[in-house]
Amino acid sequence: MSKIPYHINLTEDEIPRQWYNLRADMKQQHGPYLHPVTMKPVVLDDLLPIFCHELCLQEVNTTDRYIDIPDEIHEFYKIFRPSPLIRAYNLEKVLDTPAKIYFKFEGNNTSGSHKLNTAAAQAYYAKEQGITSLTTETGAGQWGTALAMACSYFGLDLTVFMVKVSYEQKPYRKSIMETFGAEIIASPSSTTDIGKMMLAKDPDSTGSLGTAISEAVERAVKTPNCRYVLGSVLNQVLLHQSVIGLEAKLAMEKIDEYPDIVIGCAGGGSNLGGLISAYMGDKLTGRGNPYFIAVEPASCPSMSRGRYAYDYCDTGHITPLAPMYTLGSDFRPSPDHAGGLRYHGMSPILSKLYHDGYLDEARAVTQTSVFEAAALFAKHETILAAPESSHAIRAAIDEALKCKETGEAKTILFGLTGTGYFDLSAYTQYREGKMTDYIPSDEDLERGFASLPKIPGIQD
Ligand SMILES: *Cc1c(COP(=O)(O)O)cnc(C)c1O
């Protein structure tokens, strides 16, 4: 057989026409979302003022295995998809490993991440419904950028609440979003009740994703014809991200490969959920059994050290509660942490799969080891990865090194979710030896767990 090429390319016609709804194959579903005031299961009418109609339906759909991708979204996908599946020959060589390493690269668009896959879908459904503006939050800025791109494509107004620390550290992110026409507000801000409350408590607050979410939701429900959209965690987001896994599987089939190990970084869980989707479907239905690894930062270890419990998705406690692995909505990741993935919770779907043993492992890695992996990867594979993505690189390298010891030629697939051009100050910090590793103590985590709600009959 001839050598497998570096790039295993799909054609435009091979971009999936349908998303894969993993839940249709799950033996058990996660528990319902709960209303933040009544603590009763959320019904569709509770969600409709916050989210777009079609997206609400997708959120609670546990039965349709495949959901058609509307033509307008498919057309948009063609601008930046199919994304390449790449064989990391040079990395294999420098590691001197018998393992075969493949990665699915989602960074080939201006947002620099996989987030455009769901931004495109969410903006489209809003437009279809006659919504005129959207709100959201952004941390590092990839999601805000992706949504700004999608909103400008479909002609919607967008307000982005950007976590203050990122707003100050990443002025170019703000500039990109504004170029696409979005309005950017540093969070906490004085434009919302929750923001004002947070500022009253701590005028110097550098913000958090949880607070920015609260502000964006508040703005959406108080503005006519406006809805809130979220870039991760939710079931609808994982659904849209299934294009990653469907494409990866198709490309690997073309070269007769099937992964032994599938690795993704996990913040809210959307890229990992998307990457593993088709392979997880195989596992759930007995057609395959890859080993799945979720990689998270040691500074914010939602799955590996978190609790499986009902928790608020935001600091302001105005969003529904979700059953998920969580560190508690009051958990504050260290500001020293440059490596992204700072959300306190985890996708309810992935949490359930992990709880039930289908998602095999959650692994926490320190940020200096992550940047070490990123630097090695950049030198040998020529891509400057986002810090988030580099968590997956770290684990892929470690698995490949294990293969070197055992002599096993395993096939490893990992998700390279994006590029790190806006994270160069962190790269500099790493190179200058100024990066530190923060690992929360058990007492630190207890403080976060103390904020978990007590729900009669479930958590009391
Ligand atoms: C947002 C982001 C992540 C983490 O989000 P998930 O929902 O866990 O996928 C990972 N990588 C990049 C590049 C991101 O922008």
The ligand as an SDF file (V2000), in Angstrom:
LIG
                    3D

 15 15  0  0  0  0  0  0  0  0999 V2000
  -13.6590   27.1390   23.2790 C   0  0  0  0  0  0  0  0  0  0  0  0
  -12.5250   26.3310   22.8930 C   0  0  0  0  0  0  0  0  0  0  0  0
  -12.2740   25.0770   23.4830 C   0  0  0  0  0  0  0  0  0  0  0  0
  -13.0720   24.5220   24.6030 C   0  0  0  0  0  0  0  0  0  0  0  0
  -14.4480   24.4250   24.4620 O   0  0  0  0  0  0  0  0  0  0  0  0
  -15.1930   23.0500   24.3560 P   0  0  0  0  0  0  0  0  0  0  0  0
  -16.6200   23.3980   24.3880 O   0  0  0  0  0  0  0  0  0  0  0  0
  -14.7800   22.2050   25.5270 O   0  0  0  0  0  0  0  0  0  0  0  0
  -14.7990   22.4390   23.0810 O   0  0  0  0  0  0  0  0  0  0  0  0
  -11.2160   24.3610   23.0180 C   0  0  0  0  0  0  0  0  0  0  0  0
  -10.4020   24.8160   22.0570 N   0  0  0  0  0  0  0  0  0  0  0  0
  -10.6030   26.0070   21.4760 C   0  0  0  0  0  0  0  0  0  0  0  0
   -9.6550   26.4630   20.4210 C   0  0  0  0  0  0  0  0  0  0  0  0
  -11.6720   26.8020   21.8650 C   0  0  0  0  0  0  0  0  0  0  0  0
  -11.8710   27.9720   21.2800 O   0  0  0  0  0  0  0  0  0  0  0  0
  1  2  1  0
  2  3  1  0
  2 14  2  0
  3  4  1  0
  3 10  2  0
  4  5  1  0
  5  6  1  0
  6  7  2  0
  6  8  1  0
  6  9  1  0
 10 11  1  0
 11 12  2  0
 12 13  1  0
 12 14  1  0
 14 15  1  0
M  END
$$$$
